[in-house]
């Protein structure tokens, strides 16, 4: 985290990551233990080991694009129930990331990265065709609760009628985050 928030007069911040972005903020906090981070918000996080299929053709295409400096180009993920895309660089990151990060919440991995995060976490999915749902939120919460160390508290929510992008439900997302921040982060 750079000093941008401090320049604006804030000494603590909550980091928010959506879809594949949740992994970046989770890994950042697990590795840095940045005391300026008051909490983490994961919107549509992956719960459990990475589900990216080992597709040699897709991997070769991603590697070629990254090597050519076109890592931001999108790849279409095959065999999805809806059109799904990922950047070549993100695909390479997922494939090469150590398991302690790809199974961040310890559903099946010893020594997961979540054990190094102590700040509160809020995680949510949309109820309308998001990549996971209430089952994933329950798995996330139960996995974290059984750990001997890790976040002080984990809250979960479903965004009613929200899809993966939360289109049309932006106010509900903002209210969910604001209520969590007020209750969890603004406590004395």
N, C-alpha and C positions, 0 to 999 in steps of 0.2 A: 504494500500500500504506500503510495507516495504521500507527500505532505499537503496535497490539495485541500483536504478537509480541514487541516490545521490552519491553512491560510484563510479559510472562511470562518474561523473561530470555533471549530469543533474539535474536541480532543478525542472523541470516541465515535465510531460509526458502526452501522450494521451493513454487512455485505450481502448482496442478493445475486443469486445465480439461477438462470432459467435453462431448462433442458440440459444440454451438455455443459452449460456454463456453471451449473452447481458444482461440478467436479473441480473446477479451477479454484473457486473460493474455498471449498472444503480442504483441498490439498494445501493451498496457501496457508490457511490457519493451522492445519495439522503440523506443517513443517516450520512455520515461523513463530507460532504461539504469540502473535502480535497482540500486545495488551491494549492497543487502541481499538481493536475489534470487540464491540460489545455483544454482537450476536451475528448469526448466519441465517439467511432465508434461502431455502431450497424450493424452487418452483419446478415441479415435475422432475424430481431427481431419479436416477437409476438406483433401484434398490436390489441388492444381490450382485453376484458376479456379472461382469459384462456379458451382454447377450448378443454382441456383434458376432455374427457368424464368421467362421474362418473361411473366407471366400478368396482363394488365391488370385482370381482374376480381378476382383475389386481391390485387393491389396496392391497388386501390380499397377493398376490404374492410379491409385492414390499415390503410390511411391513415385511414379513417373511425373505426375502433376507437381508434387512437392519438389522433386529434383529440378524441375523446369521453372521453379519459382511461382507456380500457379496453385499454391496450397489452398487459396480461398475458393477455387473452383468447386462446384458442387457435384457430388456423386449421387446417383439415385440408388437407394438401398433396395435390393430385390426382395420379393416375397413378403411384402408388408400389406396390411389390409387397407392402407391408404397411402397416397404418394408420400414418400419420406426421403429426405435428402440430408446429406451431411457433407461438410467440406472435406476435401482430401486431407488437409492437415489435421483436422479433428479425428478423422478415421485413423490416421497413422498414430496419433496420440493415444487413442483408445487401445489399439492393437499392441502398442509398445509399453503401456503403463503397467507398473508392477501391481500384483493382485491386492496388496494392502490398500491400494487406492481404488481399484475397480470394484472391490467388495468392501467399500468404505465403511458400511454399517455393520460389518461382521455377521453376515448371515451364514457364512461358511468358511471364513478365513481367520486363522490365528493372527494376533497382533495387527488388527486393522487400524487404519489411520484415525478413525473416529476416537480412539482411546487417547489421542494427543490433543483433542479439542475440548476445552473446558467451558467455553461460552455457551449460552443458550442457543437453541436451534428451533426454527419454525420450518416445517415442510408441508407442502400441499400439492394436490392434483386437482384437475377439473373433473367433474362428474360425467361429462359428455364426450366420450371417445378419446380421453387423454391416454397416454402410453401405459399407464398403470391405473391405480385407483386406491380405494379404501383398503383392499387386501395388502397392497404394497406399503401403505402408511402404517398399518398394524404390524407388518413384518419389521419395518424400520424401527418403530417404537419399542417393540418387544426385544429386538436384537440389542438395541442400545441399553435398555433397562437391565439386561442380564450382565452387562459388563461391570467390572470392578472399578473402572475409571473411565472418564469421558465427560460429555457435556453435563452441566448442572441440571439442565431441563430440556426436554424435547416436546414441542407442541406440534400437533398435526391438524389439518383442516381439509375439507373438500370444498372446492369452489363450485357451487351449484350451477349447472348448465355450462360450465366452462369447458372448452376444448383444450387442446395442448397449447394453443396460443392465447387462450382466455379472451378471445374475440367477443366483444360486447359485455364482458364481465370485468372490465378493468377497474371499475369503481369497487366491486366486491373484493377484488384482489387487494386494492389499496386499503380498504377498510380492514381486511383480515390482517394485513401486515401492521397497520397503525394500531389496532387493538392489541396485538401481540407485543409491539414495541412499548406501548404505554404500560401494559401489565408486567412485562418481563424486564425491559431495559431501563425504564424510568423509575423503577423502585428505588427507594433510598438505600 
